[in-house]
Amino acid sequence: MKKISILLLVVSVVLAMAVGTMVQRFYGAAFAIEHVYHSWWFAGLWALLAILGIIALVKKRIMKRPAVMGIHLAFLLILVGMIISSFAAQSGRVTLASDIQTSSVDSDCGNWVLPFSVQLNHFEVVNYPGTQSPQDFISVVTFNHDLQDTISMNHIARYSGYHFCQSGYSPDGEVMLTVTHDPWGTGLNYAGYLILLVSMLGFFLDPHSRFRQLARGGMALLLLAVSLEAQALPRTLPRESAERMGKLCVNYQGRICPVSTLARDFTTKLYGSPTYKGLTSEQVLSGWIYYYSDWQQEPIIKLKGGESVKSLFHTSSRYVSMNDYVDNMGQYRLKMLDTMSAADPHYSSLMAVNEKYLLVVMLYGGELLKMYPIADSVGNIGWYSHSDPLPLQISDDEYLFIRKNLSYSQELVLTQNFSYLDTLLEKTLTYQKKRAGHAFPSNARLKAERLYNSIVPSKIVSISCIMAGLFLFLLLLVKKPSSSVFPKASLILIALESIYLLLLFLLRWYVSRHVPLSNGYETMYFLALSISLLVIFLHRRMPVVLAVGPLLTGVTMMVAMMGNASPMVTQLMPVLHSPLLCIHVATIMLSYALLALMAILAVSALLFMNHADQQRIARTCQIIAYPALFLLTAGIFIGAVWANQSWGTYWSWDPKEVWALITLIVYSALLHGRSLTHLQRPRPILVYSVVAFLSVLITYFGVNFILGGMHSYA
């Protein structure tokens, strides 16, 4: 009866948290926190669950297993800490003006007063060199007339038990700081994290643990397809001249990068692929610049939104031209966007189609071609296009060079004098290096970025991996993994995928100057890399992973590209400048890779294997569940520490945090097979491994693209 009570309580807690994320989606974070997460009934559910859990642990004499007892004690401490934080912690906002002292704190629950004063001495926005993109926000403050401290995006100030972190600023010089006071809740949570880490390590080292018992036994497995295209092309530059143009630099999205990066992003956004009918992205971009009349008739713009959008353009094709945006009466087909509500179901798809039109307009008007660096009177470098208002201090010669450069190059293109064009492009590059000075990227970094642009995955690469993986997977169904051909072929494929993905990862890291784990595109590719490396690491003890590893890696790469999800390398947001970011994301993504592997193995066993093989795969899933869940746990709490360092609070009930916790609870059932008798048989274990993976999909995709929140990549 107690087992059923605990199970019902766990289900109730999970459902309450899931409902809480939906409440937040429609009514906002403050409403969800007040009526769900900080409510008496939610705290009561957790407290009742903790009490029943303690009784069950005592009855099972868990004290004889120190590592297991430590894990459960750690979770109990963390739970108590969270409940204390929910009801006892203070938080609010302090607004500071230069050299003025204040003690007043504004919060959602009313104003309160600090037991000391705070004064702003200095505030500064630090930009990336040569751009207007913020790298950090720095406030120098004095507490109580005696202690001076610096607050930045990943450095909070601590004074008298209060935490202060940067949260905003206004153009008139005011600075907003978030202040929190939670000594008891945070202390208990950190104690829980430490006990949890030590206990998890002890669990894996304990020779009598369930993991080690399972690992002594036997060890031991999915799908997709797609297409291509071809036709007569509009005019463009020769490949060599277009490539030379791609070596120029441009200020794009707040970062100094090669024109080849702009070209790749431009082509991908319009067409959904970085190449167009055999033309490179540099050729596509240069075609639009120099042969606009040809390209405006080319059906290169990919429509999204299904038949409703196609009907607006009176076409059955997936692609339209720039000319198609205007009807026979000269009216813009998407003019209804001016009066359409964002709640309209067609609004987002029409906005995406409209964005592509505006992208071409921005290129044609010169707004995207900020290629001319000019220093102002104090040495700050700004990048201008040929159509921008230029600073008054530049010389007449420089003014004419910038204003006439594009028109002169167009004249050379029209007369097909490409050798002179190449010379002009070289002179422009020399001008950029001279004027930009230290803000100009090094040759090594520019070459690395152009190499990255040339090898970054296309649909063809992803489809090739999927098809090869599918072939090997089908081979497994005909022959057992002991076949001499199968393991070698699969291992070679997964090794090639690993080398390729690792090269991409390192290049992107070098080019962006930060670990590439800051958005959905980057984390999905890291997941693909993690899966491929895990297969190499596990294949000797679990030969069955060779059957699904290449396929799962290819599918993950394809998912990263869905919806044209190929954003250019961008500057890192100030708050993401923390070493804990890469540790947090890498740990979570390794966990997801293992959980995905479990799901694929389980699906394969359920569909294609006999009872004996299902037993082996179920055992494998149980083994994988331990490191997967412990990595997920570590990732969640590393994220909490990072949040506390950046925002002064370790847990905000953000949808991503909530669903990560739900995933942890859902999968923990597999670690309690001795108590849950139904999860002792192979088939229920396999079914549960598949169904539980839905929580991972919601955590990653559902939150990113539907529920939103501060962790959303959308």
Disulfide bonds with the S-S distance in Angstrom:
none
